[in-house]
Structures are given as C-alpha cells and as structure tokens.
Amino acid sequence: MTNTSYNIIDLFTEAARTTPNRIAIIEGEKQISFGELDRQITATAAYFQAKGIQKGDRVLVFVPMSIDLYRIVLALFRMGATAVFLDEWLSKERLDVCCKVAQCRAW
C-alpha cells in the first residue's frame, strides 16, 4: 500500500489480500479466515447497498460480540457508512430516542 494514512478497513483488506488463509477471528469453536471474512464483508456491503444504505449513512448495530458483528461493522466501514452502537440493555423507548438523536437510517 502506498497510502500512508491507514484505517481499519485498509488494514483488513491488506491482510485479506496478503494472507487470505490466515485465521482472522476465533469465536468459541468457530473460526474464519481473512479471505472468507473478506468475501462475506463484500456480500454484506452489497446487501446493505441493495437495501438503500449509502456512504455517510448512520446504521444502528445491535449485534452481540461475534464474527457477525465484525462482518457487519467492516461492511459498513467499507461502504463509508457509520456504525452506531448502543448498550444491549436499553428499553425499546430509549432505543427509539437514540436512533432519532443519532439520525440512524437503518438498524
């Protein structure tokens, strides 16, 4: 990479390109390689775009710590969208207020 300013998606993409078979995440008994995670991130980003999520949109991410969480967040970053996180014990009413304050386009 010639860019001297890296962000997390740049670093991930480089790792997926150079070491696709290396394990990226271990979740209990499950694990996923950089290459497979990269393919899933690409598919997830395409799905989000098909649903109307665009660069600059804020998206509430309400997923427990898992491979899925990383897949979703990295897909949003790849698209240029912003992931918004909330505590999982929020009430429905508080969740609605937070979405309005953060101006989330999706969740």
HELIX and SHEET records of a PDB file:
HELIX    1   1 ILE A    8  THR A   18  1                                  11    
HELIX    2   2 PHE A   34  ALA A   50  1                                  17    
HELIX    3   3 ILE A   67  MET A   79  1                                  13    
HELIX    4   4 LYS A   92  ALA A  102  1                                  11    
SHEET    1   A 2 ILE A  23  GLU A  27  0                                        
SHEET    2   A 2 LYS A  30  SER A  33 -1                                        
SHEET    1   B 2 ARG A  58  VAL A  61  0                                        
SHEET    2   B 2 THR A  82  PHE A  85  1                                        
END                                                                             
